[in-house]
Amino acid sequence: MDGLNGLAALTNLDLSGCTALANVDGLKSITALKSLKLNHCDVLADVDALKGLAALTSLDLNGCTALWTV
Protein backbone atom coordinates (compact mmCIF):
# COMPACT_ATOMS: atom_id res chain seq x y z
CA MET A 1 0.00 0.00 0.00
CA ASP A 2 2.85 2.38 -0.70
CA GLY A 3 0.61 4.54 -2.87
CA LEU A 4 -1.40 5.71 0.16
CA ASN A 5 1.50 7.48 1.92
CA GLY A 6 0.50 10.94 0.66
CA LEU A 7 -3.13 10.63 1.75
CA ALA A 8 -2.87 11.64 5.41
CA ALA A 9 -6.18 13.57 5.21
CA LEU A 10 -8.18 10.59 3.89
CA THR A 11 -11.16 9.91 6.18
CA ASN A 12 -12.94 6.92 4.58
CA LEU A 13 -11.44 3.86 2.92
CA ASP A 14 -13.05 0.67 1.61
CA LEU A 15 -10.66 -2.17 0.85
CA SER A 16 -13.32 -4.88 1.05
CA GLY A 17 -12.58 -8.01 -0.92
CA CYS A 18 -8.83 -7.42 -1.22
CA THR A 19 -7.94 -11.10 -1.10
CA ALA A 20 -4.15 -10.51 -1.12
CA LEU A 21 -4.14 -8.03 1.80
CA ALA A 22 -2.24 -9.67 4.68
CA ASN A 23 -1.69 -6.61 6.91
CA VAL A 24 -2.57 -2.93 7.08
CA ASP A 25 0.88 -1.53 7.85
CA GLY A 26 0.58 0.90 4.95
CA LEU A 27 -2.35 2.66 6.64
CA LYS A 28 -0.57 3.80 9.80
CA SER A 29 0.28 7.20 8.28
CA ILE A 30 -3.36 7.99 7.44
CA THR A 31 -4.04 9.60 10.80
CA ALA A 32 -7.34 11.26 9.82
CA LEU A 33 -8.95 7.92 8.90
CA LYS A 34 -12.38 7.63 10.54
CA SER A 35 -13.97 4.72 8.69
CA LEU A 36 -12.27 1.59 7.36
CA LYS A 37 -13.97 -1.34 5.66
CA LEU A 38 -11.96 -4.53 5.24
CA ASN A 39 -14.80 -7.01 4.66
CA HIS A 40 -13.80 -10.40 3.29
CA CYS A 41 -10.07 -9.76 3.15
CA ASP A 42 -9.50 -13.50 3.46
CA VAL A 43 -5.77 -13.52 4.28
CA LEU A 44 -5.73 -10.43 6.52
CA ALA A 45 -4.05 -11.64 9.70
CA ASP A 46 -2.55 -8.50 11.26
CA VAL A 47 -4.23 -5.18 12.08
CA ASP A 48 -1.74 -3.97 14.70
CA ALA A 49 -0.90 -0.89 12.60
CA LEU A 50 -4.40 0.48 13.34
CA LYS A 51 -3.54 1.05 17.02
CA GLY A 52 -2.20 4.54 16.33
CA LEU A 53 -5.22 5.74 14.36
CA ALA A 54 -6.97 7.73 17.08
CA ALA A 55 -9.62 9.15 14.72
CA LEU A 56 -10.81 5.67 13.63
CA THR A 57 -14.38 5.22 14.88
CA SER A 58 -15.73 2.65 12.42
CA LEU A 59 -13.96 -0.59 11.53
CA ASP A 60 -15.59 -3.44 9.59
CA LEU A 61 -13.73 -6.75 9.61
CA ASN A 62 -16.65 -9.00 8.70
CA GLY A 63 -15.52 -12.13 6.92
CA CYS A 64 -11.79 -11.73 7.65
CA THR A 65 -11.37 -15.44 8.36
CA ALA A 66 -7.58 -15.39 8.94
CA LEU A 67 -7.86 -12.71 11.63
CA TRP A 68 -7.88 -14.15 15.15
CA THR A 69 -7.27 -11.10 17.36
CA VAL A 70 -7.91 -7.39 17.07
N, CA and C of each residue as an Amber inpcrd file, in Angstrom:
protein
   210
   0.8140000  -1.1930000   0.0000000   0.0000000   0.0000000   0.0000000
   0.8540000   1.2520000   0.0000000   1.9540000   1.2260000  -0.6530000
   2.8480000   2.3760000  -0.6990000   2.1970000   3.6030000  -1.3160000
   1.2570000   3.4340000  -2.1920000   0.6050000   4.5450000  -2.8690000
  -0.2700000   5.3960000  -1.9840000  -0.5260000   4.9710000  -0.7520000
  -1.3980000   5.7090000   0.1600000  -0.6300000   6.6640000   1.0680000
   0.6800000   6.6630000   1.0150000   1.4990000   7.4800000   1.9200000
   1.1650000   8.9610000   1.8850000   0.7830000   9.5200000   0.7620000
   0.5030000  10.9390000   0.6590000  -0.9420000  11.3090000   0.9540000
  -1.7010000  10.3870000   1.5140000  -3.1310000  10.6310000   1.7470000
  -3.4690000  10.7540000   3.2340000  -2.6850000  11.5130000   3.9650000
  -2.8680000  11.6400000   5.4130000  -4.2300000  12.2130000   5.7960000
  -4.8910000  12.9590000   4.9030000  -6.1800000  13.5750000   5.2070000
  -7.3680000  12.6850000   4.8330000  -7.1070000  11.5130000   4.2810000
  -8.1760000  10.5860000   3.8930000  -8.9930000  10.1780000   5.1180000
 -10.3220000  10.2410000   5.0300000 -11.1590000   9.9110000   6.1820000
 -11.9260000   8.6020000   6.0340000 -12.1980000   8.1680000   4.8110000
 -12.9410000   6.9240000   4.5850000 -12.2100000   6.0740000   3.5550000
 -12.1240000   4.7670000   3.8350000 -11.4380000   3.8650000   2.9190000
 -12.1270000   2.5120000   2.9310000 -12.4120000   1.9820000   1.7530000
 -13.0500000   0.6740000   1.6140000 -12.1250000  -0.2310000   0.8080000
 -11.5360000  -1.2040000   1.4890000 -10.6570000  -2.1750000   0.8470000
 -11.2940000  -3.5670000   0.8630000 -12.5890000  -3.6170000   0.9790000
 -13.3170000  -4.8790000   1.0470000 -12.9980000  -5.7660000  -0.1450000
 -12.8160000  -7.0430000   0.1300000 -12.5850000  -8.0110000  -0.9210000
 -11.1650000  -8.0720000  -1.4390000 -10.2450000  -7.3690000  -0.8070000
  -8.8350000  -7.4210000  -1.2250000  -8.2470000  -8.7460000  -0.7170000
  -8.3040000  -9.7510000  -1.5340000  -7.9400000 -11.1010000  -1.1040000
  -6.4460000 -11.3110000  -0.8950000  -5.5950000 -10.3850000  -1.3230000
  -4.1520000 -10.5120000  -1.1210000  -3.6440000  -9.6580000   0.0410000
  -4.5300000  -8.9300000   0.7070000  -4.1420000  -8.0300000   1.7950000
  -3.8750000  -8.8280000   3.0690000  -2.6130000  -8.8980000   3.5040000
  -2.2430000  -9.6750000   4.6840000  -2.1050000  -8.8180000   5.9370000
  -1.8130000  -7.5150000   5.7640000  -1.6930000  -6.6090000   6.9070000
  -2.0660000  -5.2030000   6.4440000  -2.1830000  -4.3090000   7.4000000
  -2.5740000  -2.9280000   7.0840000  -1.4800000  -1.9320000   7.4870000
  -0.2450000  -2.3800000   7.4610000   0.8800000  -1.5340000   7.8500000
   0.9440000  -0.2420000   7.0450000   0.5400000  -0.2680000   5.8100000
   0.5760000   0.9020000   4.9480000  -0.4350000   1.9770000   5.3070000
  -1.3240000   1.6850000   6.2490000  -2.3520000   2.6590000   6.6380000
  -1.9640000   3.4830000   7.8620000  -0.8860000   3.1400000   8.5260000
  -0.5650000   3.8050000   9.7980000  -0.2780000   5.2970000   9.6720000
   0.0160000   5.7720000   8.4690000   0.2790000   7.2020000   8.2840000
  -0.9800000   7.9970000   7.9320000  -2.1050000   7.3140000   7.7740000
  -3.3640000   7.9930000   7.4380000  -4.0880000   8.3100000   8.7480000
  -3.5840000   9.2990000   9.4430000  -4.0360000   9.6010000  10.8040000
  -5.4420000  10.1890000  10.8930000  -5.9940000  10.6900000   9.8070000
  -7.3400000  11.2570000   9.8170000  -8.4140000  10.2030000   9.5210000
  -8.0060000   8.9730000   9.2750000  -8.9450000   7.9160000   8.8980000
 -10.0000000   7.6850000   9.9750000 -11.2660000   7.8140000   9.6080000
 -12.3810000   7.6340000  10.5380000 -13.1210000   6.3310000  10.3050000
 -13.2140000   5.9110000   9.0390000 -13.9730000   4.7180000   8.6930000
 -13.1510000   3.8260000   7.7690000 -13.0430000   2.5500000   8.1380000
 -12.2680000   1.5930000   7.3600000 -13.0600000   0.3010000   7.1990000
 -13.2680000  -0.0930000   5.9560000 -13.9730000  -1.3440000   5.6550000
 -12.9870000  -2.3280000   5.0570000 -12.8720000  -3.4720000   5.6920000
 -11.9640000  -4.5260000   5.2400000 -12.7040000  -5.8560000   5.0860000
 -13.9790000  -5.8050000   4.7880000 -14.8050000  -7.0090000   4.6640000
 -14.1820000  -8.0280000   3.7180000 -14.1940000  -9.2610000   4.1260000
 -13.8030000 -10.3950000   3.2860000 -12.3990000 -10.2810000   2.7080000
 -11.4920000  -9.7360000   3.4940000 -10.0670000  -9.7600000   3.1460000
  -9.5410000 -11.0700000   3.7380000  -9.6650000 -12.1260000   2.9820000
  -9.5040000 -13.4970000   3.4640000  -8.1650000 -13.8240000   4.1180000
  -7.0790000 -13.1970000   3.6950000  -5.7720000 -13.5220000   4.2810000
  -5.2850000 -12.4700000   5.2720000  -6.1010000 -11.4660000   5.5430000
  -5.7310000 -10.4270000   6.5150000  -5.5560000 -11.0670000   7.8880000
  -4.3410000 -10.9930000   8.4250000  -4.0520000 -11.6420000   9.6980000
  -3.4690000 -10.6900000  10.7340000  -3.2020000  -9.4360000  10.3520000
  -2.5500000  -8.5030000  11.2640000  -3.1000000  -7.0930000  11.0730000
  -3.7090000  -6.5510000  12.1250000  -4.2300000  -5.1810000  12.0820000
  -3.5840000  -4.3060000  13.1570000  -2.4320000  -4.7100000  13.6450000
  -1.7380000  -3.9660000  14.7030000  -1.4420000  -2.5230000  14.3230000
  -1.2340000  -2.2480000  13.0540000  -0.9040000  -0.8900000  12.6010000
  -2.0480000   0.0960000  12.8470000  -3.2490000  -0.4020000  13.1110000
  -4.3970000   0.4820000  13.3420000  -4.3960000   1.0770000  14.7460000
  -3.5720000   0.5810000  15.6340000  -3.5410000   1.0500000  17.0220000
  -3.3050000   2.5500000  17.1380000  -2.5290000   3.1250000  16.2600000
  -2.1970000   4.5380000  16.3340000  -3.1810000   5.4600000  15.6400000
  -4.2450000   4.9190000  15.0830000  -5.2210000   5.7390000  14.3560000
  -6.3280000   6.1910000  15.3040000  -6.0560000   7.2450000  16.0450000
  -6.9650000   7.7320000  17.0820000  -8.3090000   8.2040000  16.5460000
  -8.3760000   8.6460000  15.2980000  -9.6220000   9.1480000  14.7180000
 -10.5390000   8.0250000  14.2380000 -10.0300000   6.7980000  14.1630000
 -10.8100000   5.6740000  13.6340000 -11.9660000   5.3310000  14.5650000
 -13.1900000   5.4990000  14.0720000 -14.3770000   5.2220000  14.8750000
 -15.2180000   4.0870000  14.3050000 -14.9710000   3.7160000  13.0560000
 -15.7320000   2.6490000  12.4210000 -14.7830000   1.6970000  11.7010000
 -14.8230000   0.4240000  12.1120000 -13.9610000  -0.5930000  11.5320000
 -14.7990000  -1.8260000  11.2430000 -14.8170000  -2.2680000   9.9900000
 -15.5900000  -3.4390000   9.5910000 -14.6390000  -4.5340000   9.1360000
 -14.5940000  -5.6120000   9.9000000 -13.7290000  -6.7460000   9.6150000
 -14.5350000  -8.0060000   9.3360000 -15.7720000  -7.8580000   8.9710000
 -16.6510000  -9.0010000   8.6990000 -16.0600000  -9.9040000   7.6130000
 -15.9750000 -11.1710000   7.8970000 -15.5190000 -12.1340000   6.9210000
 -14.0080000 -12.2410000   6.7800000 -13.2570000 -11.6220000   7.6810000
 -11.7860000 -11.7290000   7.6540000 -11.4130000 -13.0040000   8.4210000
 -11.4700000 -14.1300000   7.7280000 -11.3720000 -15.4360000   8.3650000
  -9.9830000 -15.7750000   8.9150000  -8.9360000 -15.1200000   8.4380000
  -7.5790000 -15.3890000   8.9430000  -7.2460000 -14.5460000  10.1660000
  -8.0980000 -13.6130000  10.5110000  -7.8570000 -12.7060000  11.6340000
  -8.3890000 -13.3190000  12.9220000  -7.4910000 -13.5220000  13.8890000
  -7.8840000 -14.1520000  15.1520000  -8.0030000 -13.1510000  16.2890000
  -7.1960000 -12.0970000  16.2930000  -7.2650000 -11.1040000  17.3630000
  -7.2360000  -9.7020000  16.7690000  -7.8670000  -8.7840000  17.4940000
  -7.9100000  -7.3880000  17.0670000  -7.3980000  -6.5300000  18.1960000
